[in-house]
Amino acid sequence: MRNNSDDLSNQLVDKIKKWLKKETKSYKDIQKRIDGGEHWENVCDEPQIFYGRNECAEGLLDQIKLWEKKLYGND
């Protein structure tokens, strides 16, 4: 339904989840390259920043899942 606030909220949450998943994938790609032998300076300027971003993204994804489970009974 157009201009339905619930629909808009769901669309926004979906976009947030996609962005957070993209953040975690970026971190995993960087970590894989470093674990594969590339020096971190050749992969990114500050790997600890990517680690923190990943930690935050994963935490927020987990929190969203918890909220959705409580609200909708989704597993």
PDB file of N, H, CA, C and O in Angstrom:
ATOM      1  N   MET A   1       0.856  -1.176   0.000  1.00  0.00           N
ATOM      2  CA  MET A   1       0.000   0.000   0.000  1.00  0.00           C
ATOM      3  C   MET A   1       0.899   1.234   0.000  1.00  0.00           C
ATOM      4  O   MET A   1       1.832   1.327   0.797  1.00  0.00           O
ATOM      5  N   ARG A   2       0.623   2.148  -0.866  1.00  0.00           N
ATOM      6  H   ARG A   2      -0.135   2.072  -1.513  1.00  0.00           H
ATOM      7  CA  ARG A   2       1.434   3.353  -1.000  1.00  0.00           C
ATOM      8  C   ARG A   2       1.298   4.239   0.237  1.00  0.00           C
ATOM      9  O   ARG A   2       0.206   4.435   0.770  1.00  0.00           O
ATOM     10  N   ASN A   3       2.433   4.765   0.674  1.00  0.00           N
ATOM     11  H   ASN A   3       3.320   4.606   0.241  1.00  0.00           H
ATOM     12  CA  ASN A   3       2.510   5.653   1.835  1.00  0.00           C
ATOM     13  C   ASN A   3       2.083   4.978   3.135  1.00  0.00           C
ATOM     14  O   ASN A   3       1.790   5.663   4.115  1.00  0.00           O
ATOM     15  N   ASN A   4       2.045   3.671   3.158  1.00  0.00           N
ATOM     16  H   ASN A   4       2.283   3.115   2.362  1.00  0.00           H
ATOM     17  CA  ASN A   4       1.765   2.931   4.379  1.00  0.00           C
ATOM     18  C   ASN A   4       3.034   2.966   5.230  1.00  0.00           C
ATOM     19  O   ASN A   4       4.086   2.499   4.793  1.00  0.00           O
ATOM     20  N   SER A   5       2.942   3.515   6.437  1.00  0.00           N
ATOM     21  H   SER A   5       2.088   3.894   6.792  1.00  0.00           H
ATOM     22  CA  SER A   5       4.135   3.674   7.264  1.00  0.00           C
ATOM     23  C   SER A   5       4.775   2.335   7.617  1.00  0.00           C
ATOM     24  O   SER A   5       5.998   2.246   7.727  1.00  0.00           O
ATOM     25  N   ASP A   6       3.962   1.289   7.797  1.00  0.00           N
ATOM     26  H   ASP A   6       2.969   1.360   7.708  1.00  0.00           H
ATOM     27  CA  ASP A   6       4.518  -0.034   8.084  1.00  0.00           C
ATOM     28  C   ASP A   6       5.330  -0.542   6.899  1.00  0.00           C
ATOM     29  O   ASP A   6       6.414  -1.098   7.074  1.00  0.00           O
ATOM     30  N   ASP A   7       4.800  -0.348   5.686  1.00  0.00           N
ATOM     31  H   ASP A   7       3.919   0.104   5.544  1.00  0.00           H
ATOM     32  CA  ASP A   7       5.502  -0.775   4.489  1.00  0.00           C
ATOM     33  C   ASP A   7       6.807   0.001   4.327  1.00  0.00           C
ATOM     34  O   ASP A   7       7.841  -0.580   3.998  1.00  0.00           O
ATOM     35  N   LEU A   8       6.759   1.305   4.556  1.00  0.00           N
ATOM     36  H   LEU A   8       5.918   1.777   4.823  1.00  0.00           H
ATOM     37  CA  LEU A   8       7.963   2.132   4.453  1.00  0.00           C
ATOM     38  C   LEU A   8       8.986   1.712   5.506  1.00  0.00           C
ATOM     39  O   LEU A   8      10.184   1.662   5.225  1.00  0.00           O
ATOM     40  N   SER A   9       8.521   1.414   6.703  1.00  0.00           N
ATOM     41  H   SER A   9       7.548   1.454   6.932  1.00  0.00           H
ATOM     42  CA  SER A   9       9.418   0.958   7.766  1.00  0.00           C
ATOM     43  C   SER A   9      10.079  -0.359   7.387  1.00  0.00           C
ATOM     44  O   SER A   9      11.281  -0.537   7.587  1.00  0.00           O
ATOM     45  N   ASN A  10       9.300  -1.275   6.845  1.00  0.00           N
ATOM     46  H   ASN A  10       8.324  -1.131   6.683  1.00  0.00           H
ATOM     47  CA  ASN A  10       9.853  -2.562   6.425  1.00  0.00           C
ATOM     48  C   ASN A  10      10.885  -2.384   5.317  1.00  0.00           C
ATOM     49  O   ASN A  10      11.918  -3.053   5.314  1.00  0.00           O
ATOM     50  N   GLN A  11      10.609  -1.487   4.382  1.00  0.00           N
ATOM     51  H   GLN A  11       9.770  -0.944   4.385  1.00  0.00           H
ATOM     52  CA  GLN A  11      11.549  -1.226   3.305  1.00  0.00           C
ATOM     53  C   GLN A  11      12.853  -0.646   3.861  1.00  0.00           C
ATOM     54  O   GLN A  11      13.943  -1.015   3.423  1.00  0.00           O
ATOM     55  N   LEU A  12      12.729   0.250   4.813  1.00  0.00           N
ATOM     56  H   LEU A  12      11.844   0.549   5.168  1.00  0.00           H
ATOM     57  CA  LEU A  12      13.906   0.862   5.425  1.00  0.00           C
ATOM     58  C   LEU A  12      14.727  -0.178   6.183  1.00  0.00           C
ATOM     59  O   LEU A  12      15.950  -0.217   6.055  1.00  0.00           O
ATOM     60  N   VAL A  13      14.070  -1.008   6.959  1.00  0.00           N
ATOM     61  H   VAL A  13      13.076  -0.977   7.063  1.00  0.00           H
ATOM     62  CA  VAL A  13      14.777  -2.051   7.703  1.00  0.00           C
ATOM     63  C   VAL A  13      15.469  -3.007   6.736  1.00  0.00           C
ATOM     64  O   VAL A  13      16.601  -3.421   6.988  1.00  0.00           O
ATOM     65  N   ASP A  14      14.813  -3.363   5.640  1.00  0.00           N
ATOM     66  H   ASP A  14      13.894  -3.026   5.435  1.00  0.00           H
ATOM     67  CA  ASP A  14      15.431  -4.236   4.642  1.00  0.00           C
ATOM     68  C   ASP A  14      16.685  -3.593   4.047  1.00  0.00           C
ATOM     69  O   ASP A  14      17.696  -4.268   3.854  1.00  0.00           O
ATOM     70  N   LYS A  15      16.625  -2.308   3.758  1.00  0.00           N
ATOM     71  H   LYS A  15      15.804  -1.759   3.915  1.00  0.00           H
ATOM     72  CA  LYS A  15      17.794  -1.604   3.215  1.00  0.00           C
ATOM     73  C   LYS A  15      18.924  -1.559   4.236  1.00  0.00           C
ATOM     74  O   LYS A  15      20.093  -1.724   3.885  1.00  0.00           O
ATOM     75  N   ILE A  16      18.577  -1.337   5.491  1.00  0.00           N
ATOM     76  H   ILE A  16      17.628  -1.203   5.776  1.00  0.00           H
ATOM     77  CA  ILE A  16      19.587  -1.309   6.558  1.00  0.00           C
ATOM     78  C   ILE A  16      20.255  -2.677   6.669  1.00  0.00           C
ATOM     79  O   ILE A  16      21.479  -2.762   6.767  1.00  0.00           O
ATOM     80  N   LYS A  17      19.466  -3.740   6.655  1.00  0.00           N
ATOM     81  H   LYS A  17      18.472  -3.671   6.575  1.00  0.00           H
ATOM     82  CA  LYS A  17      20.025  -5.086   6.766  1.00  0.00           C
ATOM     83  C   LYS A  17      20.932  -5.397   5.579  1.00  0.00           C
ATOM     84  O   LYS A  17      21.988  -6.002   5.761  1.00  0.00           O
ATOM     85  N   LYS A  18      20.547  -4.998   4.374  1.00  0.00           N
ATOM     86  H   LYS A  18      19.690  -4.506   4.226  1.00  0.00           H
ATOM     87  CA  LYS A  18      21.392  -5.226   3.199  1.00  0.00           C
ATOM     88  C   LYS A  18      22.714  -4.488   3.338  1.00  0.00           C
ATOM     89  O   LYS A  18      23.769  -5.031   3.011  1.00  0.00           O
ATOM     90  N   TRP A  19      22.659  -3.256   3.820  1.00  0.00           N
ATOM     91  H   TRP A  19      21.801  -2.815   4.085  1.00  0.00           H
ATOM     92  CA  TRP A  19      23.875  -2.470   3.985  1.00  0.00           C
ATOM     93  C   TRP A  19      24.777  -3.091   5.046  1.00  0.00           C
ATOM     94  O   TRP A  19      25.992  -3.169   4.865  1.00  0.00           O
ATOM     95  N   LEU A  20      24.185  -3.531   6.150  1.00  0.00           N
ATOM     96  H   LEU A  20      23.198  -3.467   6.297  1.00  0.00           H
ATOM     97  CA  LEU A  20      24.970  -4.160   7.214  1.00  0.00           C
ATOM     98  C   LEU A  20      25.624  -5.453   6.723  1.00  0.00           C
ATOM     99  O   LEU A  20      26.773  -5.736   7.062  1.00  0.00           O
ATOM    100  N   LYS A  21      24.903  -6.228   5.938  1.00  0.00           N
ATOM    101  H   LYS A  21      23.970  -5.998   5.663  1.00  0.00           H
ATOM    102  CA  LYS A  21      25.468  -7.464   5.381  1.00  0.00           C
ATOM    103  C   LYS A  21      26.614  -7.146   4.425  1.00  0.00           C
ATOM    104  O   LYS A  21      27.597  -7.884   4.364  1.00  0.00           O
ATOM    105  N   LYS A  22      26.491  -6.062   3.691  1.00  0.00           N
ATOM    106  H   LYS A  22      25.692  -5.462   3.741  1.00  0.00           H
ATOM    107  CA  LYS A  22      27.557  -5.628   2.792  1.00  0.00           C
ATOM    108  C   LYS A  22      28.798  -5.240   3.602  1.00  0.00           C
ATOM    109  O   LYS A  22      29.923  -5.532   3.196  1.00  0.00           O
ATOM    110  N   GLU A  23      28.593  -4.586   4.738  1.00  0.00           N
ATOM    111  H   GLU A  23      27.679  -4.348   5.068  1.00  0.00           H
ATOM    112  CA  GLU A  23      29.709  -4.221   5.618  1.00  0.00           C
ATOM    113  C   GLU A  23      30.433  -5.471   6.113  1.00  0.00           C
ATOM    114  O   GLU A  23      31.664  -5.518   6.105  1.00  0.00           O
ATOM    115  N   THR A  24      29.687  -6.475   6.541  1.00  0.00           N
ATOM    116  H   THR A  24      28.688  -6.437   6.547  1.00  0.00           H
ATOM    117  CA  THR A  24      30.326  -7.691   7.052  1.00  0.00           C
ATOM    118  C   THR A  24      31.060  -8.427   5.935  1.00  0.00           C
ATOM    119  O   THR A  24      32.124  -9.002   6.163  1.00  0.00           O
ATOM    120  N   LYS A  25      30.494  -8.410   4.727  1.00  0.00           N
ATOM    121  H   LYS A  25      29.629  -7.943   4.541  1.00  0.00           H
ATOM    122  CA  LYS A  25      31.161  -9.052   3.594  1.00  0.00           C
ATOM    123  C   LYS A  25      32.462  -8.329   3.257  1.00  0.00           C
ATOM    124  O   LYS A  25      33.472  -8.971   2.969  1.00  0.00           O
ATOM    125  N   SER A  26      32.444  -7.013   3.292  1.00  0.00           N
ATOM    126  H   SER A  26      31.623  -6.491   3.526  1.00  0.00           H
ATOM    127  CA  SER A  26      33.659  -6.243   3.018  1.00  0.00           C
ATOM    128  C   SER A  26      34.756  -6.606   4.006  1.00  0.00           C
ATOM    129  O   SER A  26      35.910  -6.797   3.624  1.00  0.00           O
ATOM    130  N   TYR A  27      34.388  -6.698   5.273  1.00  0.00           N
ATOM    131  H   TYR A  27      33.450  -6.542   5.583  1.00  0.00           H
ATOM    132  CA  TYR A  27      35.374  -7.061   6.295  1.00  0.00           C
ATOM    133  C   TYR A  27      35.919  -8.463   6.044  1.00  0.00           C
ATOM    134  O   TYR A  27      37.128  -8.682   6.118  1.00  0.00           O
ATOM    135  N   LYS A  28      35.042  -9.404   5.751  1.00  0.00           N
ATOM    136  H   LYS A  28      34.060  -9.226   5.691  1.00  0.00           H
ATOM    137  CA  LYS A  28      35.484 -10.778   5.518  1.00  0.00           C
ATOM    138  C   LYS A  28      36.414 -10.854   4.319  1.00  0.00           C
ATOM    139  O   LYS A  28      37.393 -11.600   4.336  1.00  0.00           O
ATOM    140  N   ASP A  29      36.114 -10.084   3.278  1.00  0.00           N
ATOM    141  H   ASP A  29      35.319  -9.477   3.264  1.00  0.00           H
ATOM    142  CA  ASP A  29      36.983 -10.057   2.095  1.00  0.00           C
ATOM    143  C   ASP A  29      38.368  -9.513   2.444  1.00  0.00           C
ATOM    144  O   ASP A  29      39.383 -10.059   2.012  1.00  0.00           O
ATOM    145  N   ILE A  30      38.403  -8.440   3.224  1.00  0.00           N
ATOM    146  H   ILE A  30      37.578  -7.996   3.575  1.00  0.00           H
ATOM    147  CA  ILE A  30      39.672  -7.849   3.653  1.00  0.00           C
ATOM    148  C   ILE A  30      40.440  -8.837   4.526  1.00  0.00           C
ATOM    149  O   ILE A  30      41.637  -9.047   4.329  1.00  0.00           O
ATOM    150  N   GLN A  31      39.755  -9.435   5.482  1.00  0.00           N
ATOM    151  H   GLN A  31      38.783  -9.264   5.641  1.00  0.00           H
ATOM    152  CA  GLN A  31      40.407 -10.379   6.390  1.00  0.00           C
ATOM    153  C   GLN A  31      40.938 -11.587   5.632  1.00  0.00           C
ATOM    154  O   GLN A  31      42.017 -12.091   5.943  1.00  0.00           O
ATOM    155  N   LYS A  32      40.194 -12.050   4.646  1.00  0.00           N
ATOM    156  H   LYS A  32      39.317 -11.641   4.393  1.00  0.00           H
ATOM    157  CA  LYS A  32      40.624 -13.199   3.846  1.00  0.00           C
ATOM    158  C   LYS A  32      41.921 -12.881   3.102  1.00  0.00           C
ATOM    159  O   LYS A  32      42.823 -13.715   3.024  1.00  0.00           O
ATOM    160  N   ARG A  33      42.003 -11.675   2.562  1.00  0.00           N
ATOM    161  H   ARG A  33      41.271 -10.997   2.626  1.00  0.00           H
ATOM    162  CA  ARG A  33      43.220 -11.272   1.846  1.00  0.00           C
ATOM    163  C   ARG A  33      44.410 -11.200   2.803  1.00  0.00           C
ATOM    164  O   ARG A  33      45.509 -11.642   2.468  1.00  0.00           O
ATOM    165  N   ILE A  34      44.188 -10.647   3.989  1.00  0.00           N
ATOM    166  H   ILE A  34      43.295 -10.289   4.262  1.00  0.00           H
ATOM    167  CA  ILE A  34      45.274 -10.548   4.975  1.00  0.00           C
ATOM    168  C   ILE A  34      45.681 -11.949   5.448  1.00  0.00           C
ATOM    169  O   ILE A  34      46.869 -12.255   5.548  1.00  0.00           O
ATOM    170  N   ASP A  35      44.691 -12.791   5.736  1.00  0.00           N
ATOM    171  H   ASP A  35      43.726 -12.543   5.655  1.00  0.00           H
ATOM    172  CA  ASP A  35      44.982 -14.159   6.157  1.00  0.00           C
ATOM    173  C   ASP A  35      45.685 -14.947   5.050  1.00  0.00           C
ATOM    174  O   ASP A  35      46.438 -15.882   5.320  1.00  0.00           O
ATOM    175  N   GLY A  36      45.423 -14.551   3.795  1.00  0.00           N
ATOM    176  H   GLY A  36      44.811 -13.792   3.577  1.00  0.00           H
ATOM    177  CA  GLY A  36      46.042 -15.218   2.652  1.00  0.00           C
ATOM    178  C   GLY A  36      47.475 -14.780   2.393  1.00  0.00           C
ATOM    179  O   GLY A  36      48.123 -15.290   1.479  1.00  0.00           O
ATOM    180  N   GLY A  37      47.973 -13.847   3.184  1.00  0.00           N
ATOM    181  H   GLY A  37      47.447 -13.433   3.926  1.00  0.00           H
ATOM    182  CA  GLY A  37      49.368 -13.479   3.070  1.00  0.00           C
ATOM    183  C   GLY A  37      49.642 -12.056   2.617  1.00  0.00           C
ATOM    184  O   GLY A  37      50.783 -11.598   2.675  1.00  0.00           O
ATOM    185  N   GLU A  38      48.606 -11.346   2.162  1.00  0.00           N
ATOM    186  H   GLU A  38      47.679 -11.718   2.115  1.00  0.00           H
ATOM    187  CA  GLU A  38      48.824  -9.955   1.771  1.00  0.00           C
ATOM    188  C   GLU A  38      49.074  -9.120   3.017  1.00  0.00           C
ATOM    189  O   GLU A  38      48.449  -9.323   4.058  1.00  0.00           O
ATOM    190  N   HIS A  39      49.991  -8.188   2.891  1.00  0.00           N
ATOM    191  H   HIS A  39      50.500  -8.024   2.046  1.00  0.00           H
ATOM    192  CA  HIS A  39      50.264  -7.312   4.025  1.00  0.00           C
ATOM    193  C   HIS A  39      49.098  -6.352   4.178  1.00  0.00           C
ATOM    194  O   HIS A  39      48.574  -5.841   3.188  1.00  0.00           O
ATOM    195  N   TRP A  40      48.689  -6.104   5.421  1.00  0.00           N
ATOM    196  H   TRP A  40      49.115  -6.519   6.225  1.00  0.00           H
ATOM    197  CA  TRP A  40      47.498  -5.286   5.674  1.00  0.00           C
ATOM    198  C   TRP A  40      47.610  -3.908   5.056  1.00  0.00           C
ATOM    199  O   TRP A  40      46.596  -3.335   4.656  1.00  0.00           O
ATOM    200  N   GLU A  41      48.809  -3.359   4.964  1.00  0.00           N
ATOM    201  H   GLU A  41      49.633  -3.824   5.289  1.00  0.00           H
ATOM    202  CA  GLU A  41      48.967  -2.026   4.376  1.00  0.00           C
ATOM    203  C   GLU A  41      48.624  -2.007   2.893  1.00  0.00           C
ATOM    204  O   GLU A  41      48.259  -0.965   2.348  1.00  0.00           O
ATOM    205  N   ASN A  42      48.740  -3.158   2.242  1.00  0.00           N
ATOM    206  H   ASN A  42      49.037  -4.004   2.684  1.00  0.00           H
ATOM    207  CA  ASN A  42      48.389  -3.259   0.824  1.00  0.00           C
ATOM    208  C   ASN A  42      46.897  -3.514   0.619  1.00  0.00           C
ATOM    209  O   ASN A  42      46.385  -3.376  -0.492  1.00  0.00           O
ATOM    210  N   VAL A  43      46.212  -3.881   1.681  1.00  0.00           N
ATOM    211  H   VAL A  43      46.628  -3.993   2.584  1.00  0.00           H
ATOM    212  CA  VAL A  43      44.788  -4.210   1.595  1.00  0.00           C
ATOM    213  C   VAL A  43      43.926  -3.018   2.011  1.00  0.00           C
ATOM    214  O   VAL A  43      42.942  -2.697   1.344  1.00  0.00           O
ATOM    215  N   CYS A  44      44.293  -2.368   3.107  1.00  0.00           N
ATOM    216  H   CYS A  44      45.092  -2.628   3.649  1.00  0.00           H
ATOM    217  CA  CYS A  44      43.525  -1.220   3.591  1.00  0.00           C
ATOM    218  C   CYS A  44      44.403  -0.391   4.526  1.00  0.00           C
ATOM    219  O   CYS A  44      45.414  -0.871   5.039  1.00  0.00           O
ATOM    220  N   ASP A  45      44.002   0.852   4.735  1.00  0.00           N
ATOM    221  H   ASP A  45      43.181   1.242   4.319  1.00  0.00           H
ATOM    222  CA  ASP A  45      44.796   1.746   5.578  1.00  0.00           C
ATOM    223  C   ASP A  45      44.767   1.349   7.047  1.00  0.00           C
ATOM    224  O   ASP A  45      45.806   1.323   7.707  1.00  0.00           O
ATOM    225  N   GLU A  46      43.593   1.043   7.554  1.00  0.00           N
ATOM    226  H   GLU A  46      42.749   1.063   7.017  1.00  0.00           H
ATOM    227  CA  GLU A  46      43.431   0.791   8.991  1.00  0.00           C
ATOM    228  C   GLU A  46      42.515  -0.413   9.211  1.00  0.00           C
ATOM    229  O   GLU A  46      41.303  -0.239   9.331  1.00  0.00           O
ATOM    230  N   PRO A  47      43.061  -1.627   9.266  1.00  0.00           N
ATOM    231  CA  PRO A  47      42.207  -2.810   9.421  1.00  0.00           C
ATOM    232  C   PRO A  47      41.381  -2.801  10.700  1.00  0.00           C
ATOM    233  O   PRO A  47      40.293  -3.376  10.735  1.00  0.00           O
ATOM    234  N   GLN A  48      41.886  -2.150  11.760  1.00  0.00           N
ATOM    235  H   GLN A  48      42.770  -1.683  11.731  1.00  0.00           H
ATOM    236  CA  GLN A  48      41.125  -2.123  13.011  1.00  0.00           C
ATOM    237  C   GLN A  48      39.820  -1.342  12.856  1.00  0.00           C
ATOM    238  O   GLN A  48      38.849  -1.613  13.562  1.00  0.00           O
ATOM    239  N   ILE A  49      39.794  -0.384  11.946  1.00  0.00           N
ATOM    240  H   ILE A  49      40.583  -0.164  11.372  1.00  0.00           H
ATOM    241  CA  ILE A  49      38.546   0.344  11.685  1.00  0.00           C
ATOM    242  C   ILE A  49      37.533  -0.598  11.046  1.00  0.00           C
ATOM    243  O   ILE A  49      36.356  -0.596  11.407  1.00  0.00           O
ATOM    244  N   PHE A  50      38.002  -1.405  10.091  1.00  0.00           N
ATOM    245  H   PHE A  50      38.958  -1.406   9.798  1.00  0.00           H
ATOM    246  CA  PHE A  50      37.097  -2.363   9.454  1.00  0.00           C
ATOM    247  C   PHE A  50      36.623  -3.415  10.449  1.00  0.00           C
ATOM    248  O   PHE A  50      35.479  -3.865  10.388  1.00  0.00           O
ATOM    249  N   TYR A  51      37.508  -3.806  11.369  1.00  0.00           N
ATOM    250  H   TYR A  51      38.437  -3.441  11.419  1.00  0.00           H
ATOM    251  CA  TYR A  51      37.116  -4.752  12.413  1.00  0.00           C
ATOM    252  C   TYR A  51      35.998  -4.160  13.262  1.00  0.00           C
ATOM    253  O   TYR A  51      35.007  -4.833  13.549  1.00  0.00           O
ATOM    254  N   GLY A  52      36.157  -2.897  13.664  1.00  0.00           N
ATOM    255  H   GLY A  52      36.961  -2.351  13.431  1.00  0.00           H
ATOM    256  CA  GLY A  52      35.129  -2.236  14.477  1.00  0.00           C
ATOM    257  C   GLY A  52      33.820  -2.078  13.730  1.00  0.00           C
ATOM    258  O   GLY A  52      32.744  -2.272  14.296  1.00  0.00           O
ATOM    259  N   ARG A  53      33.912  -1.724  12.456  1.00  0.00           N
ATOM    260  H   ARG A  53      34.786  -1.566  11.996  1.00  0.00           H
ATOM    261  CA  ARG A  53      32.690  -1.591  11.649  1.00  0.00           C
ATOM    262  C   ARG A  53      31.985  -2.934  11.524  1.00  0.00           C
ATOM    263  O   ARG A  53      30.760  -3.013  11.605  1.00  0.00           O
ATOM    264  N   ASN A  54      32.772  -3.994  11.324  1.00  0.00           N
ATOM    265  H   ASN A  54      33.768  -3.930  11.259  1.00  0.00           H
ATOM    266  CA  ASN A  54      32.196  -5.326  11.220  1.00  0.00           C
ATOM    267  C   ASN A  54      31.532  -5.738  12.530  1.00  0.00           C
ATOM    268  O   ASN A  54      30.423  -6.272  12.535  1.00  0.00           O
ATOM    269  N   GLU A  55      32.212  -5.488  13.622  1.00  0.00           N
ATOM    270  H   GLU A  55      33.113  -5.054  13.618  1.00  0.00           H
ATOM    271  CA  GLU A  55      31.660  -5.834  14.933  1.00  0.00           C
ATOM    272  C   GLU A  55      30.333  -5.105  15.168  1.00  0.00           C
ATOM    273  O   GLU A  55      29.373  -5.697  15.663  1.00  0.00           O
ATOM    274  N   CYS A  56      30.287  -3.839  14.818  1.00  0.00           N
ATOM    275  H   CYS A  56      31.066  -3.358  14.416  1.00  0.00           H
ATOM    276  CA  CYS A  56      29.061  -3.054  14.976  1.00  0.00           C
ATOM    277  C   CYS A  56      27.955  -3.583  14.054  1.00  0.00           C
ATOM    278  O   CYS A  56      26.809  -3.734  14.478  1.00  0.00           O
ATOM    279  N   ALA A  57      28.302  -3.860  12.800  1.00  0.00           N
ATOM    280  H   ALA A  57      29.233  -3.736  12.455  1.00  0.00           H
ATOM    281  CA  ALA A  57      27.313  -4.355  11.834  1.00  0.00           C
ATOM    282  C   ALA A  57      26.740  -5.696  12.271  1.00  0.00           C
ATOM    283  O   ALA A  57      25.527  -5.902  12.224  1.00  0.00           O
ATOM    284  N   GLU A  58      27.614  -6.611  12.698  1.00  0.00           N
ATOM    285  H   GLU A  58      28.599  -6.443  12.736  1.00  0.00           H
ATOM    286  CA  GLU A  58      27.132  -7.920  13.151  1.00  0.00           C
ATOM    287  C   GLU A  58      26.253  -7.785  14.387  1.00  0.00           C
ATOM    288  O   GLU A  58      25.232  -8.463  14.509  1.00  0.00           O
ATOM    289  N   GLY A  59      26.652  -6.908  15.301  1.00  0.00           N
ATOM    290  H   GLY A  59      27.481  -6.358  15.202  1.00  0.00           H
ATOM    291  CA  GLY A  59      25.855  -6.697  16.510  1.00  0.00           C
ATOM    292  C   GLY A  59      24.480  -6.129  16.199  1.00  0.00           C
ATOM    293  O   GLY A  59      23.481  -6.539  16.789  1.00  0.00           O
ATOM    294  N   LEU A  60      24.436  -5.191  15.277  1.00  0.00           N
ATOM    295  H   LEU A  60      25.248  -4.858  14.797  1.00  0.00           H
ATOM    296  CA  LEU A  60      23.153  -4.601  14.914  1.00  0.00           C
ATOM    297  C   LEU A  60      22.273  -5.599  14.160  1.00  0.00           C
ATOM    298  O   LEU A  60      21.062  -5.637  14.376  1.00  0.00           O
ATOM    299  N   LEU A  61      22.861  -6.398  13.286  1.00  0.00           N
ATOM    300  H   LEU A  61      23.845  -6.368  13.110  1.00  0.00           H
ATOM    301  CA  LEU A  61      22.084  -7.448  12.614  1.00  0.00           C
ATOM    302  C   LEU A  61      21.501  -8.426  13.627  1.00  0.00           C
ATOM    303  O   LEU A  61      20.337  -8.814  13.520  1.00  0.00           O
ATOM    304  N   ASP A  62      22.303  -8.824  14.609  1.00  0.00           N
ATOM    305  H   ASP A  62      23.248  -8.508  14.696  1.00  0.00           H
ATOM    306  CA  ASP A  62      21.800  -9.718  15.659  1.00  0.00           C
ATOM    307  C   ASP A  62      20.670  -9.067  16.444  1.00  0.00           C
ATOM    308  O   ASP A  62      19.682  -9.723  16.774  1.00  0.00           O
ATOM    309  N   GLN A  63      20.811  -7.779  16.742  1.00  0.00           N
ATOM    310  H   GLN A  63      21.614  -7.247  16.474  1.00  0.00           H
ATOM    311  CA  GLN A  63      19.776  -7.071  17.493  1.00  0.00           C
ATOM    312  C   GLN A  63      18.488  -6.962  16.681  1.00  0.00           C
ATOM    313  O   GLN A  63      17.398  -7.132  17.227  1.00  0.00           O
ATOM    314  N   ILE A  64      18.600  -6.682  15.396  1.00  0.00           N
ATOM    315  H   ILE A  64      19.485  -6.544  14.952  1.00  0.00           H
ATOM    316  CA  ILE A  64      17.419  -6.598  14.532  1.00  0.00           C
ATOM    317  C   ILE A  64      16.700  -7.945  14.503  1.00  0.00           C
ATOM    318  O   ILE A  64      15.473  -8.001  14.582  1.00  0.00           O
ATOM    319  N   LYS A  65      17.472  -9.036  14.388  1.00  0.00           N
ATOM    320  H   LYS A  65      18.469  -8.990  14.323  1.00  0.00           H
ATOM    321  CA  LYS A  65      16.863 -10.375  14.400  1.00  0.00           C
ATOM    322  C   LYS A  65      16.104 -10.616  15.703  1.00  0.00           C
ATOM    323  O   LYS A  65      14.999 -11.158  15.698  1.00  0.00           O
ATOM    324  N   LEU A  66      16.711 -10.206  16.816  1.00  0.00           N
ATOM    325  H   LEU A  66      17.609  -9.765  16.820  1.00  0.00           H
ATOM    326  CA  LEU A  66      16.055 -10.370  18.117  1.00  0.00           C
ATOM    327  C   LEU A  66      14.759  -9.571  18.181  1.00  0.00           C
ATOM    328  O   LEU A  66      13.732 -10.082  18.626  1.00  0.00           O
ATOM    329  N   TRP A  67      14.807  -8.304  17.734  1.00  0.00           N
ATOM    330  H   TRP A  67      15.642  -7.888  17.373  1.00  0.00           H
ATOM    331  CA  TRP A  67      13.598  -7.470  17.730  1.00  0.00           C
ATOM    332  C   TRP A  67      12.524  -8.062  16.829  1.00  0.00           C
ATOM    333  O   TRP A  67      11.348  -8.088  17.193  1.00  0.00           O
ATOM    334  N   GLU A  68      12.928  -8.542  15.648  1.00  0.00           N
ATOM    335  H   GLU A  68      13.883  -8.521  15.352  1.00  0.00           H
ATOM    336  CA  GLU A  68      11.947  -9.135  14.729  1.00  0.00           C
ATOM    337  C   GLU A  68      11.335 -10.389  15.325  1.00  0.00           C
ATOM    338  O   GLU A  68      10.137 -10.631  15.181  1.00  0.00           O
ATOM    339  N   LYS A  69      12.146 -11.176  15.984  1.00  0.00           N
ATOM    340  H   LYS A  69      13.120 -10.979  16.100  1.00  0.00           H
ATOM    341  CA  LYS A  69      11.632 -12.397  16.616  1.00  0.00           C
ATOM    342  C   LYS A  69      10.600 -12.053  17.688  1.00  0.00           C
ATOM    343  O   LYS A  69       9.558 -12.701  17.790  1.00  0.00           O
ATOM    344  N   LYS A  70      10.901 -11.024  18.488  1.00  0.00           N
ATOM    345  H   LYS A  70      11.747 -10.497  18.405  1.00  0.00           H
ATOM    346  CA  LYS A  70       9.966 -10.608  19.534  1.00  0.00           C
ATOM    347  C   LYS A  70       8.700 -10.003  18.955  1.00  0.00           C
ATOM    348  O   LYS A  70       7.605 -10.239  19.466  1.00  0.00           O
ATOM    349  N   LEU A  71       8.845  -9.219  17.882  1.00  0.00           N
ATOM    350  H   LEU A  71       9.735  -9.028  17.466  1.00  0.00           H
ATOM    351  CA  LEU A  71       7.686  -8.557  17.288  1.00  0.00           C
ATOM    352  C   LEU A  71       6.822  -9.483  16.443  1.00  0.00           C
ATOM    353  O   LEU A  71       5.594  -9.445  16.510  1.00  0.00           O
ATOM    354  N   TYR A  72       7.485 -10.311  15.649  1.00  0.00           N
ATOM    355  H   TYR A  72       8.483 -10.342  15.595  1.00  0.00           H
ATOM    356  CA  TYR A  72       6.759 -11.099  14.642  1.00  0.00           C
ATOM    357  C   TYR A  72       6.818 -12.589  14.858  1.00  0.00           C
ATOM    358  O   TYR A  72       6.138 -13.344  14.162  1.00  0.00           O
ATOM    359  N   GLY A  73       7.621 -13.030  15.815  1.00  0.00           N
ATOM    360  H   GLY A  73       8.173 -12.417  16.380  1.00  0.00           H
ATOM    361  CA  GLY A  73       7.764 -14.461  16.031  1.00  0.00           C
ATOM    362  C   GLY A  73       8.577 -15.122  14.965  1.00  0.00           C
ATOM    363  O   GLY A  73       8.508 -16.341  14.806  1.00  0.00           O
ATOM    364  N   ASN A  74       9.380 -14.330  14.196  1.00  0.00           N
ATOM    365  H   ASN A  74       9.437 -13.340  14.325  1.00  0.00           H
ATOM    366  CA  ASN A  74      10.247 -14.888  13.143  1.00  0.00           C
ATOM    367  C   ASN A  74      11.462 -15.551  13.770  1.00  0.00           C
ATOM    368  O   ASN A  74      12.019 -15.058  14.750  1.00  0.00           O
ATOM    369  N   ASP A  75      11.856 -16.653  13.202  1.00  0.00           N
ATOM    370  H   ASP A  75      11.403 -17.054  12.405  1.00  0.00           H
ATOM    371  CA  ASP A  75      13.091 -17.329  13.676  1.00  0.00           C
ATOM    372  C   ASP A  75      14.232 -17.034  12.750  1.00  0.00           C
ATOM    373  O   ASP A  75      15.346 -17.507  12.973  1.00  0.00           O
TER     374      ASP A  75
END
